[in-house]
Amino acid sequence: MSPQTPIISVIGSLNVDLVTRTPRVPVGGETLTSESFSIGYGGKGANQAVACARLSRTQSQAQNGQKSDIEVRMVGAVGDDEFSTGFLPSLKESGLVVDRVQVLKGKKTGVAVIIVETDSGQNRIMLCPGANYDVPVKDLVEGDESVVLFQLELPLDVVLHNMKTAREKGVDTIINPAPAIPLRDEAYQGLGHLIVNETEAAILSGIENPTNWDEVAAVFISRGVKTVVITLGGDGVFYQTDKRHSQSQPGKLVPARKVKVVDTTAAGDTFAGAYTVAVAKWKAAASGEEFDLDAAITHANCASSMTVQKAGAQSSIPWVDEVPKM
């Protein structure tokens, strides 16, 4: 493999999704007959890894074993139970390298119980971490990556340790801190890219009911973040950088693509994956040009809009040739 080939490592969770689709969520004590039930593969880490893989190759490339111009590695753990046997082959079908996914004896694979409201497309998720919480605190960053992508479905010490390791090895770092919990200052120092939604932005910044996204971004930039990306659903995506902030320039809003929403599961993961692919390509090119945030976010928006038009998690993530050119 050429040393110029972009490499992405996604260090994160792998869960089996138990998905029930229903017109509405039942109230306490109520039994409601659902419209459908399905079992699929998910976890924010695996979803984002699949998004990185699919958004850097076509389906035919993956199926025929053709090399893509990006290598995407999944790093995490599953249990040795009935759920894990199909998980790794499924990830390989999307073009992922899975050599560093551990199969832990005597452990259960993580499970997410998901209820999707068919009328709105909104979802509610209950998570049992399983093997994800048995990933040890050790170096999982190899150092040859262009970028490493994190979430918060692994133990926090594992995430923080490897974010620090990535910085020490000179690897660009992206975190999508979901589910959101307050983070220590060390998580933000030297962080290349922070991707949050409205709720996560409020929790992590400490600003309740924010109305000025520049103020929110300023909090993160003051902690050491270089690029802040805040996804706003149908209102688009806001971003700010430390450079723009230092020059007293306001952040920018990239409009959303309007589509009919079927299921929002994995929409944010698709956005994070598409954005990460753009960063990896930029880092590997080493052209000296500034990262084109407008183009990266517009493409990520478009990819995410394809995901919400289908039901499911990983199964709804598009391949690169399925995303319209914007």
C-alpha positions in Angstrom: 0.0 0.0 0.0 1.3 3.5 -0.9 2.3 5.6 2.1 0.1 8.3 0.5 -3.0 6.2 0.8 -5.5 7.7 3.3 -6.1 5.5 6.3 -9.0 5.9 8.7 -9.3 4.1 12.0 -12.7 4.1 13.7 -12.3 3.2 17.4 -15.7 2.6 18.7 -18.7 0.4 19.5 -20.2 -2.6 17.7 -23.9 -3.4 18.6 -26.6 -5.6 17.3 -29.7 -3.5 16.6 -33.2 -4.9 17.6 -35.5 -2.5 15.8 -39.2 -2.2 16.3 -41.2 0.1 14.0 -44.5 1.5 15.5 -46.8 4.4 14.7 -46.1 5.8 18.2 -44.3 5.0 21.4 -46.6 3.1 23.9 -47.3 4.9 27.2 -46.6 3.3 30.6 -48.5 0.0 31.1 -49.7 -0.1 27.5 -49.2 -3.0 25.1 -49.0 -1.8 21.4 -48.8 -4.0 18.4 -45.9 -3.0 16.2 -45.7 -2.7 12.5 -42.5 -4.7 12.1 -39.4 -6.0 13.9 -35.9 -6.6 12.5 -32.4 -7.4 13.6 -29.4 -5.6 12.1 -25.8 -4.5 12.8 -25.1 -1.2 14.4 -23.3 0.7 17.1 -22.1 4.2 16.5 -18.6 3.1 16.0 -19.5 0.4 13.4 -22.0 2.6 11.7 -19.5 5.4 11.3 -16.9 2.9 10.1 -19.4 1.5 7.5 -20.1 5.1 6.4 -16.4 5.8 6.0 -16.0 2.6 3.9 -19.1 3.0 1.8 -18.5 6.7 1.1 -15.0 6.0 -0.2 -15.9 3.2 -2.6 -18.7 1.7 -4.7 -20.6 -1.4 -3.8 -19.1 -3.3 -6.8 -15.6 -2.4 -5.6 -16.3 -3.9 -2.2 -18.1 -7.0 -3.5 -15.3 -7.7 -6.0 -12.5 -7.2 -3.5 -11.2 -4.2 -5.5 -8.9 -1.8 -3.6 -10.3 1.6 -2.8 -8.2 4.7 -2.5 -8.9 4.7 1.3 -8.3 2.0 3.9 -10.9 2.0 6.7 -10.2 0.0 9.9 -12.7 -0.9 12.6 -11.3 -1.2 16.1 -13.4 -2.6 19.0 -14.9 -5.7 20.4 -17.8 -8.2 20.2 -18.8 -11.2 22.3 -18.6 -14.8 21.4 -22.4 -15.2 21.2 -25.0 -15.9 18.6 -25.0 -12.2 17.5 -21.3 -11.9 16.7 -20.9 -14.7 14.0 -22.4 -12.6 11.2 -21.1 -9.2 12.3 -17.5 -9.3 11.0 -18.5 -10.7 7.6 -21.1 -8.0 7.3 -18.5 -5.3 8.0 -16.1 -6.9 5.4 -18.9 -6.7 2.8 -18.8 -2.9 3.2 -15.0 -2.9 2.6 -13.8 -2.6 6.2 -10.6 -4.1 7.6 -11.7 -5.9 10.8 -8.4 -7.5 12.0 -8.5 -5.4 15.1 -12.0 -6.3 16.2 -11.6 -8.6 19.2 -14.0 -11.5 19.9 -14.1 -11.7 23.7 -14.7 -15.2 25.1 -17.6 -15.4 27.7 -18.9 -11.9 26.8 -22.0 -10.7 25.1 -22.1 -8.5 22.0 -23.5 -5.0 22.7 -27.2 -4.7 22.0 -29.3 -1.6 21.1 -33.1 -1.8 21.4 -34.5 0.8 19.0 -38.1 2.0 18.6 -38.8 3.9 15.4 -42.0 6.0 15.1 -43.1 5.5 11.5 -45.0 8.8 11.2 -42.1 11.0 12.2 -39.1 8.8 11.6 -37.8 9.7 15.0 -36.1 7.0 17.1 -35.6 6.1 20.8 -32.7 3.8 21.8 -31.8 1.7 24.8 -28.3 0.5 24.9 -26.7 -2.5 26.6 -22.9 -2.1 26.0 -21.8 -5.7 26.5 -18.3 -6.4 25.1 -17.8 -2.7 24.2 -17.2 -2.0 27.9 -14.5 -4.7 28.0 -12.2 -2.9 25.5 -9.0 -2.4 27.5 -7.3 1.0 28.2 -4.3 0.6 25.9 -2.9 2.1 22.7 -5.3 1.3 19.8 -3.9 3.9 17.4 -1.2 2.6 15.2 0.2 5.9 14.1 0.0 5.4 10.3 -3.5 6.7 10.1 -4.5 10.0 8.4 -7.3 10.4 10.9 -8.9 8.5 13.8 -12.6 8.8 14.6 -14.1 8.4 18.1 -17.5 8.4 19.8 -18.5 7.8 23.4 -19.9 4.2 23.4 -16.7 2.8 24.6 -15.4 3.4 28.2 -14.4 7.0 28.5 -10.9 6.2 29.7 -10.3 4.1 26.5 -11.4 7.1 24.4 -9.4 9.7 26.2 -6.3 7.6 26.3 -6.4 7.0 22.6 -7.3 10.6 21.7 -4.1 11.5 23.6 -2.1 8.8 21.8 -3.3 10.0 18.4 -2.2 13.5 19.2 1.2 12.3 20.4 1.6 10.3 17.2 0.6 13.3 15.0 -2.7 11.7 13.8 -5.6 14.1 13.2 -8.5 13.4 15.5 -12.3 13.6 15.2 -14.8 12.9 17.9 -18.6 12.7 17.7 -19.2 12.7 21.5 -22.4 10.6 21.6 -24.1 9.8 23.9 -23.1 13.1 25.3 -21.5 13.4 28.7 -19.4 16.2 30.1 -15.7 15.7 29.1 -12.5 16.6 30.9 -10.6 19.5 29.3 -7.9 17.1 28.1 -10.4 15.8 25.5 -10.5 19.1 23.7 -6.9 20.2 23.8 -5.5 19.9 20.3 -8.7 18.3 19.0 -8.9 18.6 15.2 -12.6 18.3 14.7 -15.6 18.2 17.1 -18.9 17.0 15.6 -22.0 17.5 17.8 -25.8 17.9 17.3 -27.8 20.6 19.1 -28.4 18.5 22.3 -24.8 17.5 22.5 -23.6 21.0 21.9 -25.7 22.3 24.9 -24.6 19.5 27.3 -20.9 19.8 26.5 -20.7 23.5 26.3 -22.8 24.1 29.5 -25.0 26.6 27.6 -28.7 25.6 28.2 -31.1 26.3 25.3 -28.5 27.9 23.1 -29.7 30.5 20.5 -26.3 31.8 19.3 -24.1 29.0 17.9 -21.1 31.3 17.7 -21.2 31.5 21.5 -21.4 27.8 21.8 -18.5 27.3 19.3 -16.4 29.8 21.2 -16.6 27.7 24.3 -15.2 24.7 22.5 -12.5 26.8 20.7 -11.4 28.2 24.1 -10.9 24.7 25.3 -8.5 23.9 22.3 -10.8 22.6 19.5 -9.7 23.6 16.0 -12.9 23.0 14.1 -16.4 22.9 15.6 -19.3 21.4 13.5 -22.8 21.5 14.9 -25.5 19.6 13.0 -29.0 21.2 13.3 -31.2 18.7 11.6 -33.5 20.4 9.0 -31.9 23.7 9.7 -28.5 22.6 8.3 -25.0 22.5 9.7 -23.2 25.3 11.5 -19.4 25.4 11.7 -16.7 27.6 13.1 -12.9 27.3 13.2 -10.3 28.6 15.6 -8.8 30.7 12.8 -12.1 32.4 11.9 -12.8 32.9 15.6 -9.4 34.6 16.2 -10.2 37.0 13.3 -13.6 37.8 14.8 -15.4 36.2 11.8 -18.7 34.6 12.6 -19.3 30.9 11.9 -21.1 29.7 8.7 -24.4 27.8 8.2 -24.5 25.2 5.4 -28.2 24.6 4.5 -29.7 21.1 4.8 -31.1 19.1 1.9 -34.8 18.8 2.1 -36.1 15.2 1.8 -38.9 12.9 3.1 -37.7 11.4 6.4 -38.4 7.6 6.9 -35.9 6.8 9.7 -33.3 9.0 11.3 -31.2 6.1 12.6 -27.5 6.4 11.4 -28.1 9.8 9.8 -25.6 11.4 12.2 -23.2 8.5 11.7 -23.4 8.9 7.9 -22.6 12.6 8.3 -19.6 11.8 10.5 -18.3 9.2 8.1 -18.6 11.4 5.0 -16.9 14.2 6.9 -14.1 11.9 8.1 -13.4 10.7 4.5 -13.0 14.3 3.4 -10.6 15.0 6.2 -8.6 11.8 5.4 -8.3 12.7 1.8 -7.2 16.2 2.6 -4.6 15.0 5.1 -3.1 12.4 2.8 -2.9 14.9 -0.1 -0.6 17.1 2.0 -1.1 19.9 -0.6 -0.8 22.7 1.9 -4.3 24.0 0.9 -6.8 24.8 3.6 -9.5 22.2 4.3 -12.6 22.9 2.3 -15.2 22.8 5.1 -18.1 24.0 2.9 -17.5 21.2 0.4 -17.0 18.5 3.1 -20.2 19.5 5.0 -22.3 19.9 1.8 -21.3 16.3 0.7 -21.8 15.0 4.3 -25.3 16.6 4.4 -26.2 15.0 1.1 -25.0 11.6 2.2 -27.0 11.9 5.4 -30.1 12.9 3.5 -29.9 9.6 1.6 -29.7 7.7 4.8 -32.9 9.1 6.3 -34.9 8.1 3.3 -34.4 4.4 4.1 -35.2 2.3 7.2 -32.4 0.7 9.2 -28.9 1.5 10.4 -26.0 0.3 8.4 -28.2 -1.0 5.7 -29.4 2.5 5.0 -26.0 4.1 4.6 -25.3 4.9 0.9 -22.3 4.0 -1.3 -20.3 6.8 -2.7 -21.8 6.5 -6.2 -25.3 6.7 -4.7 -24.8 10.2 -3.3 -25.8 13.0 -5.7 -23.2 15.5 -6.7 -23.9 18.9 -5.2 
